Structures are given as C-alpha cells and as structure tokens.
Amino acid sequence: MSAERDAQLDAIAERIRACKECGLYEQATNAVPGYGNVHADILFIGEAPGYNEDQQGLPFVGKSGRYLDYLLDLIGMKREEVFIANMVKHRPPDNRDPRADEIEACKHFLDEQFAVIDPLVVATLGRFSMEYYLGKRNKITKVHGQPVYREGRAYYPLYHPAAALRNPALRWDMEADIKRIPEVVADVRRRREEGAAPPDDSAPPLTDDPPEQLDLF
C-alpha cells in the first residue's frame, strides 16, 4: 500500500514539475509539490512557496519552516510524519499572495494529493487555505483552533507560521492550537473506527472581508 501511494504521489509531483497551467512557473526555479508521509494523519496546507522553497523545491524550509518544525516538536512529531503542501506549487513573484486564477489552476493537484493521503486532520495555515476548505468565514482571529468536522475528518484552521513570526503576540495562540491537534486526531480516528462520522459543524457566517495578505518571510 505504501509503495502504491508513493508511486501515486510521485506521479502527481512529476506532473506538477511539468505544469504550465498558470504563469507562475515562468519565474520559478523549482516547483514545490509537497513533502511528507504518504500515510500522514495530518495534512498541513500553506499558501505558496517562498524564496527558500523555490530554491530547494521543498515546502516550508525557511524561517517559517523552522518555526513549523518547532511547533511539531511541541506535539512530539517530525515533518517526516506529516504531509506539507501549499495551495499553489510555484513561487509567486516577490512572495506576493497567490491569485484566485492561480489557485484555480493548481487546485486539482492538491485535491489529488489529498485523495491519496486521506488525512484525519487538514490543518490550514493562513487565510487562503482556510477559505479553500471552509469557504469565506469570519476572520482567522475568530476561527483559529476550532476544528470543523466534515467528510469523516477535521479541518483545523491555524495562523500561518509567518504571521506568528511577524507578530509575537500570536505565538501563544498558535502554539496552544498546535497542542490540541493530537486530541483532534484521536477524536477523528476513534469515530472512524466506530463507524460514526464526525458531525458536520455549522459554518461560521460568511463575510466579505478580503483575504489577509501574509508574506511568507
């Protein structure tokens, strides 16, 4: 089973590296398909690669990545035990936010990775990935750390690590939210084993707030 999943993710990654469905590839050095465990319980989804990611072809390897490693260490995990991806697979110029058309062009790759991994918890990092899975919601300052149970898994919105690095006041919340993840994973696993789907949470009210712009570094 692992070999089959590895092969599926490798095939997706090769298609990502050859992708020209949007213009981001034109200025990128490397595509950043994603990295991690094909059997991961937790799928972390950020927004877009930054400079260091673009250079190495790996997600979250700069300052934000080091902070993510620290956060994982708080719950006794390493990045090799989770899977880390982004909404778009090439770096936007000057680390700007990904545009809606770029997310649209890239989303099928993320959907395919999602289907192969079948995570228990989808931890969204930042506003863009949160909106992709949960729709337009209240500000992340209101919904962070609140799991939404749907489709036999939990969607768990988190601040982007870069936001916590820029604003130390967010670090307490970020770290408290991370520490709750094992509890959420255990809850979803128990419900799957019992054959009881987690209840669908009612969605927070929609807002017209524009996505917050988060620099990756």
C-alpha positions as CSV (number, residue, x, y, z in Angstrom):
1,M,0.0,0.0,0.0
2,S,2.8,2.4,0.8
3,A,4.6,1.7,-2.5
4,E,1.3,2.3,-4.4
5,R,0.7,5.6,-2.6
6,D,4.4,6.7,-3.1
7,A,4.0,6.0,-6.8
8,Q,0.8,8.0,-7.0
9,L,2.3,11.0,-5.2
10,D,5.5,10.8,-7.3
11,A,3.4,10.8,-10.5
12,I,1.5,13.9,-9.3
13,A,4.8,15.6,-8.4
14,E,6.2,14.9,-11.9
15,R,3.1,16.5,-13.4
16,I,3.4,19.5,-11.1
17,R,7.1,20.0,-12.2
18,A,6.0,20.0,-15.8
19,C,2.9,22.2,-15.2
20,K,2.4,25.3,-17.2
21,E,-1.3,25.9,-16.4
22,C,-0.6,29.3,-15.0
23,G,2.2,31.8,-15.4
24,L,3.9,31.2,-12.0
25,Y,6.3,28.6,-13.5
26,E,7.9,31.2,-15.7
27,Q,9.8,32.9,-12.9
28,A,10.2,29.9,-10.6
29,T,13.4,28.0,-10.1
30,N,11.7,24.8,-8.9
31,A,8.2,23.6,-8.4
32,V,7.3,22.7,-4.8
33,P,4.9,19.7,-5.0
34,G,4.9,18.9,-1.3
35,Y,6.7,16.6,1.2
36,G,6.0,14.1,3.9
37,N,4.4,10.8,4.8
38,V,2.0,9.2,2.4
39,H,0.1,7.8,5.4
40,A,0.1,11.0,7.3
41,D,-2.7,11.6,9.8
42,I,-2.2,15.4,9.4
43,L,-2.0,17.3,6.2
44,F,-0.7,20.9,6.6
45,I,-1.6,23.2,3.8
46,G,0.1,26.6,3.4
47,E,-0.4,29.3,0.7
48,A,2.6,29.4,-1.6
49,P,6.3,28.7,-1.8
50,G,8.7,31.4,-0.8
51,Y,12.3,32.1,-1.9
52,N,13.9,29.2,0.0
53,E,11.2,26.8,-1.0
54,D,11.7,27.8,-4.6
55,Q,15.4,27.2,-4.4
56,Q,15.1,23.8,-2.8
57,G,11.9,22.5,-4.2
58,L,10.6,21.7,-0.7
59,P,7.8,23.3,1.4
60,F,8.5,25.3,4.5
61,V,12.3,25.3,4.6
62,G,12.9,29.0,5.6
63,K,12.1,30.8,8.8
64,S,8.5,29.7,8.7
65,G,9.6,26.1,8.2
66,R,11.9,26.2,11.2
67,Y,9.1,27.5,13.3
68,L,6.8,24.8,11.9
69,D,9.4,22.2,12.9
70,Y,9.4,23.8,16.4
71,L,5.6,23.6,16.5
72,L,5.6,19.9,15.5
73,D,8.2,19.2,18.2
74,L,5.7,20.6,20.8
75,I,3.5,17.6,20.0
76,G,6.3,15.1,19.6
77,M,6.3,14.9,15.8
78,K,8.7,15.4,12.9
79,R,7.8,16.7,9.5
80,E,8.5,13.2,8.1
81,E,5.4,12.1,10.0
82,V,3.0,14.6,8.4
83,F,2.5,15.9,4.9
84,I,3.1,19.5,4.0
85,A,1.8,21.2,0.8
86,N,0.7,24.6,-0.5
87,M,-2.2,25.9,-2.4
88,V,0.0,26.7,-5.4
89,K,3.1,24.8,-6.4
90,H,5.3,27.6,-7.8
91,R,6.5,30.7,-6.0
92,P,4.6,33.9,-6.8
93,P,6.9,36.7,-7.8
94,D,8.3,38.7,-4.8
95,N,6.4,36.4,-2.5
96,R,3.1,38.1,-3.3
97,D,-0.2,36.3,-2.4
98,P,-1.4,33.7,-4.9
99,R,-4.2,35.0,-7.1
100,A,-7.5,33.3,-7.5
101,D,-6.8,32.1,-11.0
102,E,-3.5,30.6,-9.9
103,I,-5.2,28.7,-7.1
104,E,-7.9,27.6,-9.5
105,A,-5.2,26.3,-11.9
106,C,-3.4,24.4,-9.2
107,K,-6.2,23.1,-7.1
108,H,-6.6,19.7,-8.9
109,F,-3.1,18.8,-7.9
110,L,-3.8,19.5,-4.2
111,D,-7.1,17.6,-4.5
112,E,-5.3,14.6,-5.9
113,Q,-2.7,14.6,-3.1
114,F,-5.5,14.9,-0.6
115,A,-7.3,11.9,-2.0
116,V,-4.1,9.7,-1.9
117,I,-3.1,10.6,1.6
118,D,-6.7,10.6,3.1
119,P,-5.7,12.6,6.3
120,L,-7.6,12.6,9.5
121,V,-6.9,16.3,10.1
122,V,-6.4,19.0,7.5
123,A,-4.5,21.9,9.2
124,T,-4.8,25.0,7.1
125,L,-2.0,27.5,7.5
126,G,-3.3,31.0,6.8
127,R,-6.3,32.6,5.3
128,F,-6.2,31.3,1.7
129,S,-6.1,27.6,2.5
130,M,-8.7,28.1,5.2
131,E,-11.1,29.7,2.7
132,Y,-10.5,27.0,0.2
133,Y,-11.8,24.3,2.5
134,L,-14.1,26.2,4.7
135,G,-15.4,29.0,2.4
136,K,-15.4,32.7,3.3
137,R,-15.6,32.8,7.1
138,N,-15.0,35.1,9.9
139,K,-11.5,36.4,10.3
140,I,-8.9,33.8,11.2
141,T,-8.5,35.6,14.5
142,K,-12.0,34.3,15.4
143,V,-11.9,30.7,14.0
144,H,-8.3,29.6,14.6
145,G,-8.0,26.5,16.6
146,Q,-11.7,25.5,16.1
147,P,-12.0,22.1,14.3
148,V,-14.7,21.8,11.7
149,Y,-15.8,18.1,11.3
150,R,-16.8,17.1,7.8
151,E,-16.4,14.2,5.5
152,G,-15.0,11.9,8.2
153,R,-12.2,14.3,9.1
154,A,-11.4,17.5,10.9
155,Y,-10.5,20.8,9.2
156,Y,-8.4,22.8,11.6
157,P,-7.6,26.4,10.8
158,L,-4.3,27.8,12.1
159,Y,-2.4,31.1,11.7
160,H,0.3,31.0,9.1
161,P,3.7,30.5,10.8
162,A,4.9,33.7,9.1
163,A,2.2,35.7,10.8
164,A,3.2,34.4,14.2
165,L,6.9,35.2,13.5
166,R,5.9,38.8,12.5
167,N,3.6,39.2,15.4
168,P,4.9,37.6,18.6
169,A,1.5,38.2,20.2
170,L,0.1,35.4,18.0
171,R,2.6,32.8,19.1
172,W,0.7,31.9,22.3
173,D,-2.4,31.1,20.3
174,M,-0.5,29.4,17.6
175,E,1.3,27.1,20.0
176,A,-1.9,26.4,22.0
177,D,-3.7,25.5,18.8
178,I,-1.0,23.1,17.7
179,K,-1.0,21.4,21.1
180,R,-4.7,20.5,20.5
181,I,-4.0,18.6,17.3
182,P,-3.3,15.2,18.9
183,E,-6.7,15.4,20.6
184,V,-8.4,16.2,17.3
185,V,-6.6,13.4,15.5
186,A,-7.6,10.9,18.3
187,D,-11.2,12.0,18.1
188,V,-11.4,11.6,14.3
189,R,-9.6,8.2,14.5
190,R,-12.0,7.0,17.2
191,R,-15.0,8.0,15.2
192,R,-13.7,6.3,12.1
193,E,-13.0,3.1,14.0
194,E,-16.5,3.2,15.5
195,G,-18.0,3.9,12.1
196,A,-19.5,7.1,13.3
197,A,-18.9,10.1,11.1
198,P,-18.0,13.2,13.0
199,P,-20.9,15.7,13.0
200,D,-20.9,18.4,10.4
201,D,-20.3,21.7,12.2
202,S,-22.4,24.6,11.2
203,A,-20.3,27.1,9.3
204,P,-19.4,30.4,10.7
205,P,-21.2,33.3,8.9
206,L,-19.8,34.4,5.6
207,T,-18.0,37.7,5.4
208,D,-16.9,40.0,2.6
209,D,-13.6,40.6,4.2
210,P,-10.7,40.3,1.6
211,P,-8.1,37.7,2.4
212,E,-5.3,39.0,4.6
213,Q,-2.0,39.3,2.9
214,L,0.7,37.2,4.5
215,D,4.3,37.5,3.4
216,L,6.0,34.1,3.8
217,F,9.1,35.6,5.3
